[in-house]
Every structure is written in structure tokens, then in C-alpha cells.
Amino acid sequence: MIALSHSGHDFEELISRWRTLAHELELKETVISVEGGYEVFAFENQLAVPRCQAGGLYVSAGVHGDECAPPWALLQWVESEPAILTEKPVVIFPCLNPYGFVGNTRHDHAGMDLNRNFQDENVPLIGKWQEFLEDREFDLAINLHEDYDALGIYLYEVVRTGSRGDTLLRACSELIQTETAATVDGSEFKDGLLSHSTNDADLQRIIDEDLEGGCPEALWLAMHHATDSFTFETPSELALPVRIAAHRRFLEEVTRG
Ligand SMILES: [Zn+2]
């Protein structure tokens, strides 16, 4: 684990490296929106460019700007040229809230928690994100997050192909221990894992009752675009290099074919 030679919130460095990668790996770059003066990028491999193609992988990071390990982990993982990039359609949002990333804040430039608004097409970024994803279906959707209250890693899964959350957490717990609390962020967990029902009515009830109508990215993806959806969280009070390493390990394990 190597310390970064730049700030964990250096958006210019992040995007400059993504652009280099896009050139090297023939990834298509799209600026889906400009929010608070910052461009919101999507990158997709050539297999993902015919947008109606089913299967493949969706990954995003940086929805919450104060959670800075995930965007660097996602970048480093793609820099390592994982096999999936040449095998399946891959769509990546490397930093969905660049304004928050630069300012080290959870919210966007309008003070909004984007991750409670993925149902609202009238939020400019969300409307464009929904449009970008229209007609796209993924085998696997991954959202990378952090939690400043947590002491260990934890995972939400909405899976139609069978639970593998325990196996994924075990692999990552070599780097950071698994969260032991029975309640995390208001939900009940077992050994760091919360397995949601895959029934749309159950998911809608969670959104309506537990989240007061505010849909997180992972649940929107599970209900509209993805067979399996995972949200992986690291404790953001730990050192940045170990958090980055844990997210990279998660990406390696969850995409292992
Ligand atoms: Zn978050």
C-alpha cells in the first residue's frame, strides 16, 4: 500500500489519469453533465458502446464527495487492466459528484444528497444519468462508498444469482476487519452483510418507508438495470491507502469470472 503523492481530493489529477487510460484502453469518454462547474464523466469500453447490449458491468464512485478512497481505487483497478475490460461491456462513472469531491463534502453544489434522489429525473444530473443508462442492462452493478461512523467494512447486496456477500467480505477482511455492529446506518446487518430482497415491491417499500421516498443509486440500478447490485463501504477514519486497497480487493473479487 503506497501513500498518494497528491491530495485525495485532486479532481484534476483523477480525470487527467482517466483520460490517459481512456486513450490507452480505447475507452469512450462522455461528459454527461456539468455540475457546479465540474464535468461529470462516464467511460465505457468498446463492448458497451452499442447501448442496448445486455450483460456486463456498471461501476460508480464519488457520489458522496467526502468519501475519497473509492474514486482512486476504481482508477487504480482499471489502470491494472483487469480482464473484464476486454471480455464484457463495462460502464464506469469515476466520480459522480466532483463538486463534493473537491470540497470534501457529501452533498453536491445544490446541497443535495444525490444518493437519495436517483428516482428524480428533474434533478439535472440524475435526469442525464437515467438517459445515459436507458436501454442498458447489466449483470452486475457496483457502488463504492465510505462511512465515517463505521469501524469495519460492510456490504449491501441485492442479488438474483445467489448470495456471495460473505465470501466477498471475507476476502476484503484481510485488509480491514468486517463491521461487527448489528445495526449500521439504521439497518440490520449480520457479520457486515445486508442482503435485500430482490422483489421490486419490497425494494419500493424500503425506499418509501425507510428512506422517505429517496432512492439510492444501488436500488434504482437493482430495480431497472442490474441483475445483481452491490454497495461496498469502508470506514473513512482509517488511513487512505488501506481503504483504497480494500476497495480494489472488492473490485477484483466481485468481478472474478
Ligand atoms: Zn456514501
Residues whose N, C-alpha, C, O or C-beta is under 5 A from the ligand:
A	BS01	ZN	H64 E67 H145 E146
